[in-house]
């Protein structure tokens, strides 16, 4: 679970740095589908599974906001240098 959080976090930062909201919507849907499939086929509405999916989505979106912030700071620094 820890590596999936790290992977989703890095993906969110890269998305925020380069792409905008439509890409986040697509990646959020892909994250939900992949984590639901990867966690097994026992019970789709298991409380533990839903909480882990929610944690991954929250991590992705928080990292996206962080990527937006880093991208804005980087672009502002490049603009001031020129």
PDB file of N, CA, C and O in Angstrom:
ATOM      1  N   UNK A   1       0.823  -1.191   0.000  1.00  0.00           N
ATOM      2  CA  UNK A   1       0.000   0.000   0.000  1.00  0.00           C
ATOM      3  C   UNK A   1       0.865   1.252   0.000  1.00  0.00           C
ATOM      4  O   UNK A   1       0.503   2.256  -0.612  1.00  0.00           O
ATOM      5  N   UNK A   2       2.009   1.200   0.684  1.00  0.00           N
ATOM      6  CA  UNK A   2       2.869   2.376   0.743  1.00  0.00           C
ATOM      7  C   UNK A   2       3.405   2.743  -0.639  1.00  0.00           C
ATOM      8  O   UNK A   2       3.437   3.920  -0.998  1.00  0.00           O
ATOM      9  N   UNK A   3       3.822   1.750  -1.410  1.00  0.00           N
ATOM     10  CA  UNK A   3       4.355   2.039  -2.743  1.00  0.00           C
ATOM     11  C   UNK A   3       3.284   2.572  -3.680  1.00  0.00           C
ATOM     12  O   UNK A   3       3.575   3.380  -4.561  1.00  0.00           O
ATOM     13  N   UNK A   4       2.056   2.129  -3.498  1.00  0.00           N
ATOM     14  CA  UNK A   4       0.988   2.667  -4.338  1.00  0.00           C
ATOM     15  C   UNK A   4       0.717   4.132  -3.993  1.00  0.00           C
ATOM     16  O   UNK A   4       0.418   4.932  -4.880  1.00  0.00           O
ATOM     17  N   UNK A   5       0.819   4.485  -2.722  1.00  0.00           N
ATOM     18  CA  UNK A   5       0.666   5.890  -2.333  1.00  0.00           C
ATOM     19  C   UNK A   5       1.787   6.747  -2.902  1.00  0.00           C
ATOM     20  O   UNK A   5       1.547   7.861  -3.367  1.00  0.00           O
ATOM     21  N   UNK A   6       3.008   6.231  -2.864  1.00  0.00           N
ATOM     22  CA  UNK A   6       4.143   6.967  -3.427  1.00  0.00           C
ATOM     23  C   UNK A   6       3.974   7.139  -4.934  1.00  0.00           C
ATOM     24  O   UNK A   6       4.199   8.226  -5.466  1.00  0.00           O
ATOM     25  N   UNK A   7       3.580   6.072  -5.618  1.00  0.00           N
ATOM     26  CA  UNK A   7       3.397   6.140  -7.068  1.00  0.00           C
ATOM     27  C   UNK A   7       2.293   7.112  -7.445  1.00  0.00           C
ATOM     28  O   UNK A   7       2.441   7.887  -8.390  1.00  0.00           O
ATOM     29  N   UNK A   8       1.192   7.076  -6.715  1.00  0.00           N
ATOM     30  CA  UNK A   8       0.087   7.999  -6.998  1.00  0.00           C
ATOM     31  C   UNK A   8       0.495   9.434  -6.678  1.00  0.00           C
ATOM     32  O   UNK A   8       0.107  10.356  -7.395  1.00  0.00           O
ATOM     33  N   UNK A   9       1.262   9.637  -5.625  1.00  0.00           N
ATOM     34  CA  UNK A   9       1.733  10.971  -5.280  1.00  0.00           C
ATOM     35  C   UNK A   9       2.651  11.561  -6.325  1.00  0.00           C
ATOM     36  O   UNK A   9       2.510  12.725  -6.700  1.00  0.00           O
ATOM     37  N   UNK A  10       3.586  10.766  -6.794  1.00  0.00           N
ATOM     38  CA  UNK A  10       4.495  11.240  -7.848  1.00  0.00           C
ATOM     39  C   UNK A  10       3.721  11.531  -9.132  1.00  0.00           C
ATOM     40  O   UNK A  10       3.978  12.528  -9.806  1.00  0.00           O
ATOM     41  N   UNK A  11       2.782  10.666  -9.460  1.00  0.00           N
ATOM     42  CA  UNK A  11       1.952  10.891 -10.640  1.00  0.00           C
ATOM     43  C   UNK A  11       1.164  12.185 -10.506  1.00  0.00           C
ATOM     44  O   UNK A  11       1.064  12.948 -11.467  1.00  0.00           O
ATOM     45  N   UNK A  12       0.608  12.440  -9.338  1.00  0.00           N
ATOM     46  CA  UNK A  12      -0.150  13.673  -9.111  1.00  0.00           C
ATOM     47  C   UNK A  12       0.706  14.914  -9.241  1.00  0.00           C
ATOM     48  O   UNK A  12       0.265  15.908  -9.820  1.00  0.00           O
ATOM     49  N   UNK A  13       1.920  14.880  -8.716  1.00  0.00           N
ATOM     50  CA  UNK A  13       2.820  16.032  -8.824  1.00  0.00           C
ATOM     51  C   UNK A  13       3.182  16.284 -10.284  1.00  0.00           C
ATOM     52  O   UNK A  13       3.170  17.426 -10.743  1.00  0.00           O
ATOM     53  N   UNK A  14       3.500  15.225 -11.006  1.00  0.00           N
ATOM     54  CA  UNK A  14       3.829  15.393 -12.426  1.00  0.00           C
ATOM     55  C   UNK A  14       2.641  15.899 -13.230  1.00  0.00           C
ATOM     56  O   UNK A  14       2.810  16.725 -14.128  1.00  0.00           O
ATOM     57  N   UNK A  15       1.455  15.420 -12.925  1.00  0.00           N
ATOM     58  CA  UNK A  15       0.251  15.907 -13.610  1.00  0.00           C
ATOM     59  C   UNK A  15       0.024  17.383 -13.335  1.00  0.00           C
ATOM     60  O   UNK A  15      -0.257  18.153 -14.253  1.00  0.00           O
ATOM     61  N   UNK A  16       0.142  17.777 -12.088  1.00  0.00           N
ATOM     62  CA  UNK A  16      -0.062  19.173 -11.737  1.00  0.00           C
ATOM     63  C   UNK A  16       0.975  20.087 -12.334  1.00  0.00           C
ATOM     64  O   UNK A  16       0.685  21.238 -12.661  1.00  0.00           O
ATOM     65  N   UNK A  17       2.175  19.584 -12.479  1.00  0.00           N
ATOM     66  CA  UNK A  17       3.261  20.388 -13.028  1.00  0.00           C
ATOM     67  C   UNK A  17       3.072  20.628 -14.521  1.00  0.00           C
ATOM     68  O   UNK A  17       3.453  21.681 -15.033  1.00  0.00           O
ATOM     69  N   UNK A  18       2.489  19.664 -15.220  1.00  0.00           N
ATOM     70  CA  UNK A  18       2.420  19.744 -16.666  1.00  0.00           C
ATOM     71  C   UNK A  18       1.013  19.885 -17.235  1.00  0.00           C
ATOM     72  O   UNK A  18       0.806  20.675 -18.157  1.00  0.00           O
ATOM     73  N   UNK A  19       0.048  19.146 -16.715  1.00  0.00           N
ATOM     74  CA  UNK A  19      -1.283  19.085 -17.309  1.00  0.00           C
ATOM     75  C   UNK A  19      -2.313  19.790 -16.433  1.00  0.00           C
ATOM     76  O   UNK A  19      -2.006  20.235 -15.328  1.00  0.00           O
ATOM     77  N   UNK A  20      -3.529  19.882 -16.941  1.00  0.00           N
ATOM     78  CA  UNK A  20      -4.600  20.552 -16.208  1.00  0.00           C
ATOM     79  C   UNK A  20      -5.700  19.574 -15.810  1.00  0.00           C
ATOM     80  O   UNK A  20      -5.513  18.360 -15.896  1.00  0.00           O
ATOM     81  N   UNK A  21      -6.830  20.088 -15.381  1.00  0.00           N
ATOM     82  CA  UNK A  21      -7.894  19.319 -14.741  1.00  0.00           C
ATOM     83  C   UNK A  21      -8.442  18.148 -15.553  1.00  0.00           C
ATOM     84  O   UNK A  21      -8.712  17.109 -14.951  1.00  0.00           O
ATOM     85  N   UNK A  22      -8.628  18.231 -16.865  1.00  0.00           N
ATOM     86  CA  UNK A  22      -9.148  17.051 -17.574  1.00  0.00           C
ATOM     87  C   UNK A  22      -8.252  15.818 -17.424  1.00  0.00           C
ATOM     88  O   UNK A  22      -8.749  14.695 -17.340  1.00  0.00           O
ATOM     89  N   UNK A  23      -6.967  16.022 -17.390  1.00  0.00           N
ATOM     90  CA  UNK A  23      -6.049  14.898 -17.190  1.00  0.00           C
ATOM     91  C   UNK A  23      -6.199  14.330 -15.785  1.00  0.00           C
ATOM     92  O   UNK A  23      -6.079  13.120 -15.594  1.00  0.00           O
ATOM     93  N   UNK A  24      -6.459  15.182 -14.802  1.00  0.00           N
ATOM     94  CA  UNK A  24      -6.658  14.713 -13.430  1.00  0.00           C
ATOM     95  C   UNK A  24      -7.912  13.858 -13.324  1.00  0.00           C
ATOM     96  O   UNK A  24      -7.921  12.854 -12.612  1.00  0.00           O
ATOM     97  N   UNK A  25      -8.964  14.247 -14.026  1.00  0.00           N
ATOM     98  CA  UNK A  25     -10.204  13.477 -14.000  1.00  0.00           C
ATOM     99  C   UNK A  25      -9.977  12.079 -14.571  1.00  0.00           C
ATOM    100  O   UNK A  25     -10.449  11.089 -14.011  1.00  0.00           O
ATOM    101  N   UNK A  26      -9.265  12.005 -15.671  1.00  0.00           N
ATOM    102  CA  UNK A  26      -8.988  10.707 -16.301  1.00  0.00           C
ATOM    103  C   UNK A  26      -8.119   9.850 -15.396  1.00  0.00           C
ATOM    104  O   UNK A  26      -8.403   8.667 -15.212  1.00  0.00           O
ATOM    105  N   UNK A  27      -7.078  10.416 -14.836  1.00  0.00           N
ATOM    106  CA  UNK A  27      -6.170   9.648 -13.979  1.00  0.00           C
ATOM    107  C   UNK A  27      -6.867   9.225 -12.687  1.00  0.00           C
ATOM    108  O   UNK A  27      -6.562   8.158 -12.153  1.00  0.00           O
ATOM    109  N   UNK A  28      -7.788  10.028 -12.174  1.00  0.00           N
ATOM    110  CA  UNK A  28      -8.558   9.634 -11.001  1.00  0.00           C
ATOM    111  C   UNK A  28      -9.415   8.415 -11.305  1.00  0.00           C
ATOM    112  O   UNK A  28      -9.480   7.480 -10.507  1.00  0.00           O
ATOM    113  N   UNK A  29     -10.071   8.426 -12.460  1.00  0.00           N
ATOM    114  CA  UNK A  29     -10.886   7.269 -12.850  1.00  0.00           C
ATOM    115  C   UNK A  29     -10.024   6.029 -13.030  1.00  0.00           C
ATOM    116  O   UNK A  29     -10.410   4.939 -12.607  1.00  0.00           O
ATOM    117  N   UNK A  30      -8.870   6.182 -13.649  1.00  0.00           N
ATOM    118  CA  UNK A  30      -7.958   5.049 -13.845  1.00  0.00           C
ATOM    119  C   UNK A  30      -7.467   4.527 -12.498  1.00  0.00           C
ATOM    120  O   UNK A  30      -7.352   3.315 -12.316  1.00  0.00           O
ATOM    121  N   UNK A  31      -7.179   5.408 -11.565  1.00  0.00           N
ATOM    122  CA  UNK A  31      -6.735   5.005 -10.235  1.00  0.00           C
ATOM    123  C   UNK A  31      -7.809   4.194  -9.510  1.00  0.00           C
ATOM    124  O   UNK A  31      -7.510   3.182  -8.877  1.00  0.00           O
ATOM    125  N   UNK A  32      -9.049   4.640  -9.607  1.00  0.00           N
ATOM    126  CA  UNK A  32     -10.151   3.918  -8.962  1.00  0.00           C
ATOM    127  C   UNK A  32     -10.302   2.528  -9.565  1.00  0.00           C
ATOM    128  O   UNK A  32     -10.448   1.548  -8.835  1.00  0.00           O
ATOM    129  N   UNK A  33     -10.269   2.438 -10.879  1.00  0.00           N
ATOM    130  CA  UNK A  33     -10.449   1.143 -11.544  1.00  0.00           C
ATOM    131  C   UNK A  33      -9.292   0.198 -11.223  1.00  0.00           C
ATOM    132  O   UNK A  33      -9.517  -0.964 -10.888  1.00  0.00           O
ATOM    133  N   UNK A  34      -8.068   0.686 -11.324  1.00  0.00           N
ATOM    134  CA  UNK A  34      -6.903  -0.176 -11.081  1.00  0.00           C
ATOM    135  C   UNK A  34      -6.861  -0.634  -9.624  1.00  0.00           C
ATOM    136  O   UNK A  34      -6.576  -1.801  -9.355  1.00  0.00           O
ATOM    137  N   UNK A  35      -7.138   0.260  -8.689  1.00  0.00           N
ATOM    138  CA  UNK A  35      -7.082  -0.152  -7.290  1.00  0.00           C
ATOM    139  C   UNK A  35      -8.230  -1.097  -6.936  1.00  0.00           C
ATOM    140  O   UNK A  35      -8.068  -1.964  -6.078  1.00  0.00           O
ATOM    141  N   UNK A  36      -9.378  -0.944  -7.578  1.00  0.00           N
ATOM    142  CA  UNK A  36     -10.487  -1.875  -7.327  1.00  0.00           C
ATOM    143  C   UNK A  36     -10.167  -3.252  -7.889  1.00  0.00           C
ATOM    144  O   UNK A  36     -10.473  -4.262  -7.253  1.00  0.00           O
ATOM    145  N   UNK A  37      -9.561  -3.310  -9.062  1.00  0.00           N
ATOM    146  CA  UNK A  37      -9.207  -4.592  -9.668  1.00  0.00           C
ATOM    147  C   UNK A  37      -8.052  -5.252  -8.922  1.00  0.00           C
ATOM    148  O   UNK A  37      -8.056  -6.466  -8.719  1.00  0.00           O
ATOM    149  N   UNK A  38      -7.069  -4.465  -8.517  1.00  0.00           N
ATOM    150  CA  UNK A  38      -5.886  -5.011  -7.860  1.00  0.00           C
ATOM    151  C   UNK A  38      -6.174  -5.529  -6.458  1.00  0.00           C
ATOM    152  O   UNK A  38      -5.455  -6.397  -5.962  1.00  0.00           O
ATOM    153  N   UNK A  39      -7.197  -5.019  -5.823  1.00  0.00           N
ATOM    154  CA  UNK A  39      -7.462  -5.448  -4.453  1.00  0.00           C
ATOM    155  C   UNK A  39      -8.282  -6.728  -4.363  1.00  0.00           C
ATOM    156  O   UNK A  39      -8.557  -7.207  -3.263  1.00  0.00           O
ATOM    157  N   UNK A  40      -8.668  -7.275  -5.480  1.00  0.00           N
ATOM    158  CA  UNK A  40      -9.355  -8.566  -5.460  1.00  0.00           C
ATOM    159  C   UNK A  40     -10.800  -8.459  -5.887  1.00  0.00           C
ATOM    160  O   UNK A  40     -11.329  -7.371  -6.120  1.00  0.00           O
ATOM    161  N   UNK A  41     -11.427  -9.623  -5.985  1.00  0.00           N
ATOM    162  CA  UNK A  41     -12.810  -9.672  -6.447  1.00  0.00           C
ATOM    163  C   UNK A  41     -13.754 -10.233  -5.393  1.00  0.00           C
ATOM    164  O   UNK A  41     -14.837 -10.713  -5.727  1.00  0.00           O
ATOM    165  N   UNK A  42     -13.359 -10.179  -4.130  1.00  0.00           N
ATOM    166  CA  UNK A  42     -14.192 -10.746  -3.067  1.00  0.00           C
ATOM    167  C   UNK A  42     -15.500  -9.965  -2.896  1.00  0.00           C
ATOM    168  O   UNK A  42     -16.584 -10.485  -3.162  1.00  0.00           O
ATOM    169  N   UNK A  43     -15.386  -8.749  -2.463  1.00  0.00           N
ATOM    170  CA  UNK A  43     -16.564  -7.930  -2.221  1.00  0.00           C
ATOM    171  C   UNK A  43     -16.262  -6.514  -2.684  1.00  0.00           C
ATOM    172  O   UNK A  43     -15.360  -5.865  -2.153  1.00  0.00           O
ATOM    173  N   UNK A  44     -17.008  -6.033  -3.670  1.00  0.00           N
ATOM    174  CA  UNK A  44     -16.724  -4.728  -4.252  1.00  0.00           C
ATOM    175  C   UNK A  44     -16.927  -3.603  -3.254  1.00  0.00           C
ATOM    176  O   UNK A  44     -16.194  -2.615  -3.292  1.00  0.00           O
ATOM    177  N   UNK A  45     -17.890  -3.725  -2.371  1.00  0.00           N
ATOM    178  CA  UNK A  45     -18.189  -2.658  -1.434  1.00  0.00           C
ATOM    179  C   UNK A  45     -17.680  -2.965  -0.032  1.00  0.00           C
ATOM    180  O   UNK A  45     -18.334  -2.650   0.963  1.00  0.00           O
ATOM    181  N   UNK A  46     -16.519  -3.574   0.033  1.00  0.00           N
ATOM    182  CA  UNK A  46     -15.867  -3.825   1.313  1.00  0.00           C
ATOM    183  C   UNK A  46     -15.367  -2.494   1.871  1.00  0.00           C
ATOM    184  O   UNK A  46     -14.820  -1.673   1.134  1.00  0.00           O
ATOM    185  N   UNK A  47     -15.555  -2.287   3.165  1.00  0.00           N
ATOM    186  CA  UNK A  47     -15.185  -1.024   3.797  1.00  0.00           C
ATOM    187  C   UNK A  47     -13.689  -0.732   3.641  1.00  0.00           C
ATOM    188  O   UNK A  47     -13.304   0.398   3.341  1.00  0.00           O
ATOM    189  N   UNK A  48     -12.855  -1.739   3.842  1.00  0.00           N
ATOM    190  CA  UNK A  48     -11.402  -1.558   3.735  1.00  0.00           C
ATOM    191  C   UNK A  48     -11.003  -1.160   2.315  1.00  0.00           C
ATOM    192  O   UNK A  48     -10.148  -0.295   2.129  1.00  0.00           O
ATOM    193  N   UNK A  49     -11.617  -1.788   1.317  1.00  0.00           N
ATOM    194  CA  UNK A  49     -11.307  -1.475  -0.078  1.00  0.00           C
ATOM    195  C   UNK A  49     -11.722  -0.047  -0.420  1.00  0.00           C
ATOM    196  O   UNK A  49     -10.969   0.678  -1.070  1.00  0.00           O
ATOM    197  N   UNK A  50     -12.897   0.354   0.006  1.00  0.00           N
ATOM    198  CA  UNK A  50     -13.360   1.706  -0.283  1.00  0.00           C
ATOM    199  C   UNK A  50     -12.487   2.759   0.391  1.00  0.00           C
ATOM    200  O   UNK A  50     -12.217   3.806  -0.197  1.00  0.00           O
ATOM    201  N   UNK A  51     -12.046   2.492   1.612  1.00  0.00           N
ATOM    202  CA  UNK A  51     -11.169   3.434   2.301  1.00  0.00           C
ATOM    203  C   UNK A  51      -9.803   3.541   1.629  1.00  0.00           C
ATOM    204  O   UNK A  51      -9.234   4.629   1.547  1.00  0.00           O
ATOM    205  N   UNK A  52      -9.278   2.416   1.148  1.00  0.00           N
ATOM    206  CA  UNK A  52      -7.981   2.477   0.476  1.00  0.00           C
ATOM    207  C   UNK A  52      -8.091   3.209  -0.860  1.00  0.00           C
ATOM    208  O   UNK A  52      -7.179   3.944  -1.240  1.00  0.00           O
ATOM    209  N   UNK A  53      -9.197   3.014  -1.571  1.00  0.00           N
ATOM    210  CA  UNK A  53      -9.396   3.741  -2.828  1.00  0.00           C
ATOM    211  C   UNK A  53      -9.537   5.235  -2.545  1.00  0.00           C
ATOM    212  O   UNK A  53      -8.972   6.061  -3.263  1.00  0.00           O
ATOM    213  N   UNK A  54     -10.282   5.580  -1.508  1.00  0.00           N
ATOM    214  CA  UNK A  54     -10.443   6.982  -1.135  1.00  0.00           C
ATOM    215  C   UNK A  54      -9.108   7.616  -0.748  1.00  0.00           C
ATOM    216  O   UNK A  54      -8.841   8.766  -1.097  1.00  0.00           O
ATOM    217  N   UNK A  55      -8.277   6.876  -0.034  1.00  0.00           N
ATOM    218  CA  UNK A  55      -6.953   7.370   0.344  1.00  0.00           C
ATOM    219  C   UNK A  55      -6.082   7.611  -0.880  1.00  0.00           C
ATOM    220  O   UNK A  55      -5.374   8.615  -0.953  1.00  0.00           O
ATOM    221  N   UNK A  56      -6.131   6.693  -1.844  1.00  0.00           N
ATOM    222  CA  UNK A  56      -5.350   6.875  -3.070  1.00  0.00           C
ATOM    223  C   UNK A  56      -5.823   8.086  -3.869  1.00  0.00           C
ATOM    224  O   UNK A  56      -5.006   8.854  -4.378  1.00  0.00           O
ATOM    225  N   UNK A  57      -7.125   8.254  -3.978  1.00  0.00           N
ATOM    226  CA  UNK A  57      -7.669   9.393  -4.725  1.00  0.00           C
ATOM    227  C   UNK A  57      -7.338  10.707  -4.017  1.00  0.00           C
ATOM    228  O   UNK A  57      -6.987  11.687  -4.673  1.00  0.00           O
ATOM    229  N   UNK A  58      -7.445  10.740  -2.707  1.00  0.00           N
ATOM    230  CA  UNK A  58      -7.108  11.954  -1.957  1.00  0.00           C
ATOM    231  C   UNK A  58      -5.624  12.286  -2.100  1.00  0.00           C
ATOM    232  O   UNK A  58      -5.257  13.452  -2.246  1.00  0.00           O
ATOM    233  N   UNK A  59      -4.779  11.268  -2.058  1.00  0.00           N
ATOM    234  CA  UNK A  59      -3.343  11.478  -2.251  1.00  0.00           C
ATOM    235  C   UNK A  59      -3.059  12.020  -3.643  1.00  0.00           C
ATOM    236  O   UNK A  59      -2.265  12.948  -3.801  1.00  0.00           O
ATOM    237  N   UNK A  60      -3.701  11.446  -4.649  1.00  0.00           N
ATOM    238  CA  UNK A  60      -3.521  11.910  -6.026  1.00  0.00           C
ATOM    239  C   UNK A  60      -3.919  13.373  -6.163  1.00  0.00           C
ATOM    240  O   UNK A  60      -3.190  14.154  -6.775  1.00  0.00           O
ATOM    241  N   UNK A  61      -5.040  13.750  -5.616  1.00  0.00           N
ATOM    242  CA  UNK A  61      -5.518  15.112  -5.801  1.00  0.00           C
ATOM    243  C   UNK A  61      -4.728  16.130  -4.981  1.00  0.00           C
ATOM    244  O   UNK A  61      -4.517  17.255  -5.433  1.00  0.00           O
ATOM    245  N   UNK A  62      -4.297  15.753  -3.798  1.00  0.00           N
ATOM    246  CA  UNK A  62      -3.433  16.652  -3.018  1.00  0.00           C
ATOM    247  C   UNK A  62      -2.078  16.833  -3.692  1.00  0.00           C
ATOM    248  O   UNK A  62      -1.532  17.936  -3.715  1.00  0.00           O
ATOM    249  N   UNK A  63      -1.541  15.756  -4.237  1.00  0.00           N
ATOM    250  CA  UNK A  63      -0.271  15.852  -4.956  1.00  0.00           C
ATOM    251  C   UNK A  63      -0.434  16.678  -6.225  1.00  0.00           C
ATOM    252  O   UNK A  63       0.493  17.383  -6.624  1.00  0.00           O
ATOM    253  N   UNK A  64      -1.593  16.601  -6.862  1.00  0.00           N
ATOM    254  CA  UNK A  64      -1.867  17.421  -8.039  1.00  0.00           C
ATOM    255  C   UNK A  64      -1.830  18.905  -7.689  1.00  0.00           C
ATOM    256  O   UNK A  64      -1.252  19.707  -8.423  1.00  0.00           O
ATOM    257  N   UNK A  65      -2.444  19.266  -6.574  1.00  0.00           N
ATOM    258  CA  UNK A  65      -2.431  20.660  -6.137  1.00  0.00           C
ATOM    259  C   UNK A  65      -1.000  21.102  -5.826  1.00  0.00           C
ATOM    260  O   UNK A  65      -0.612  22.224  -6.150  1.00  0.00           O
ATOM    261  N   UNK A  66      -0.227  20.235  -5.208  1.00  0.00           N
ATOM    262  CA  UNK A  66       1.176  20.535  -4.945  1.00  0.00           C
ATOM    263  C   UNK A  66       1.946  20.726  -6.256  1.00  0.00           C
ATOM    264  O   UNK A  66       2.784  21.622  -6.363  1.00  0.00           O
ATOM    265  N   UNK A  67       1.661  19.887  -7.241  1.00  0.00           N
ATOM    266  CA  UNK A  67       2.291  20.037  -8.556  1.00  0.00           C
ATOM    267  C   UNK A  67       1.907  21.340  -9.223  1.00  0.00           C
ATOM    268  O   UNK A  67       2.745  21.974  -9.865  1.00  0.00           O
ATOM    269  N   UNK A  68       0.647  21.757  -9.085  1.00  0.00           N
ATOM    270  CA  UNK A  68       0.228  23.057  -9.617  1.00  0.00           C
ATOM    271  C   UNK A  68       1.006  24.189  -8.973  1.00  0.00           C
ATOM    272  O   UNK A  68       1.450  25.117  -9.649  1.00  0.00           O
ATOM    273  N   UNK A  69       1.168  24.105  -7.660  1.00  0.00           N
ATOM    274  CA  UNK A  69       1.914  25.125  -6.929  1.00  0.00           C
ATOM    275  C   UNK A  69       3.376  25.160  -7.367  1.00  0.00           C
ATOM    276  O   UNK A  69       3.927  26.234  -7.611  1.00  0.00           O
ATOM    277  N   UNK A  70       3.998  23.998  -7.466  1.00  0.00           N
ATOM    278  CA  UNK A  70       5.398  23.943  -7.900  1.00  0.00           C
ATOM    279  C   UNK A  70       5.557  24.454  -9.327  1.00  0.00           C
ATOM    280  O   UNK A  70       6.523  25.153  -9.633  1.00  0.00           O
ATOM    281  N   UNK A  71       4.611  24.109 -10.204  1.00  0.00           N
ATOM    282  CA  UNK A  71       4.665  24.581 -11.583  1.00  0.00           C
ATOM    283  C   UNK A  71       4.526  26.086 -11.675  1.00  0.00           C
ATOM    284  O   UNK A  71       5.209  26.723 -12.477  1.00  0.00           O
ATOM    285  N   UNK A  72       3.650  26.666 -10.864  1.00  0.00           N
ATOM    286  CA  UNK A  72       3.475  28.117 -10.871  1.00  0.00           C
ATOM    287  C   UNK A  72       4.723  28.821 -10.359  1.00  0.00           C
ATOM    288  O   UNK A  72       5.135  29.842 -10.908  1.00  0.00           O
ATOM    289  N   UNK A  73       5.321  28.279  -9.315  1.00  0.00           N
ATOM    290  CA  UNK A  73       6.554  28.867  -8.780  1.00  0.00           C
ATOM    291  C   UNK A  73       7.676  28.759  -9.795  1.00  0.00           C
ATOM    292  O   UNK A  73       8.439  29.708  -9.977  1.00  0.00           O
ATOM    293  N   UNK A  74       7.786  27.610 -10.461  1.00  0.00           N
ATOM    294  CA  UNK A  74       8.844  27.420 -11.449  1.00  0.00           C
ATOM    295  C   UNK A  74       8.651  28.359 -12.640  1.00  0.00           C
ATOM    296  O   UNK A  74       9.610  28.970 -13.109  1.00  0.00           O
ATOM    297  N   UNK A  75       7.419  28.476 -13.126  1.00  0.00           N
ATOM    298  CA  UNK A  75       7.161  29.364 -14.268  1.00  0.00           C
ATOM    299  C   UNK A  75       7.407  30.831 -13.895  1.00  0.00           C
ATOM    300  O   UNK A  75       7.900  31.610 -14.711  1.00  0.00           O
ATOM    301  N   UNK A  76       7.068  31.193 -12.682  1.00  0.00           N
ATOM    302  CA  UNK A  76       7.307  32.580 -12.242  1.00  0.00           C
ATOM    303  C   UNK A  76       8.798  32.861 -12.178  1.00  0.00           C
ATOM    304  O   UNK A  76       9.234  33.951 -12.549  1.00  0.00           O
ATOM    305  N   UNK A  77       9.588  31.899 -11.716  1.00  0.00           N
ATOM    306  CA  UNK A  77      11.034  32.066 -11.663  1.00  0.00           C
ATOM    307  C   UNK A  77      11.653  32.158 -13.043  1.00  0.00           C
ATOM    308  O   UNK A  77      12.571  32.950 -13.258  1.00  0.00           O
ATOM    309  N   UNK A  78      11.162  31.352 -13.991  1.00  0.00           N
ATOM    310  CA  UNK A  78      11.669  31.415 -15.361  1.00  0.00           C
ATOM    311  C   UNK A  78      11.296  32.735 -16.010  1.00  0.00           C
ATOM    312  O   UNK A  78      12.091  33.293 -16.766  1.00  0.00           O
ATOM    313  N   UNK A  79      10.110  33.243 -15.733  1.00  0.00           N
ATOM    314  CA  UNK A  79       9.665  34.505 -16.318  1.00  0.00           C
ATOM    315  C   UNK A  79      10.496  35.675 -15.789  1.00  0.00           C
ATOM    316  O   UNK A  79      10.834  36.578 -16.554  1.00  0.00           O
ATOM    317  N   UNK A  80      10.827  35.675 -14.516  1.00  0.00           N
ATOM    318  CA  UNK A  80      11.624  36.756 -13.930  1.00  0.00           C
ATOM    319  C   UNK A  80      13.056  36.739 -14.439  1.00  0.00           C
ATOM    320  O   UNK A  80      13.689  37.791 -14.516  1.00  0.00           O
ATOM    321  N   UNK A  81      13.580  35.573 -14.787  1.00  0.00           N
ATOM    322  CA  UNK A  81      14.950  35.485 -15.283  1.00  0.00           C
ATOM    323  C   UNK A  81      15.078  36.066 -16.671  1.00  0.00           C
ATOM    324  O   UNK A  81      16.135  36.582 -17.034  1.00  0.00           O
ATOM    325  N   UNK A  82      14.015  35.991 -17.455  1.00  0.00           N
ATOM    326  CA  UNK A  82      14.086  36.506 -18.838  1.00  0.00           C
ATOM    327  C   UNK A  82      13.772  37.933 -18.825  1.00  0.00           C
ATOM    328  O   UNK A  82      13.771  38.574 -19.876  1.00  0.00           O
TER     329      UNK A  82
END
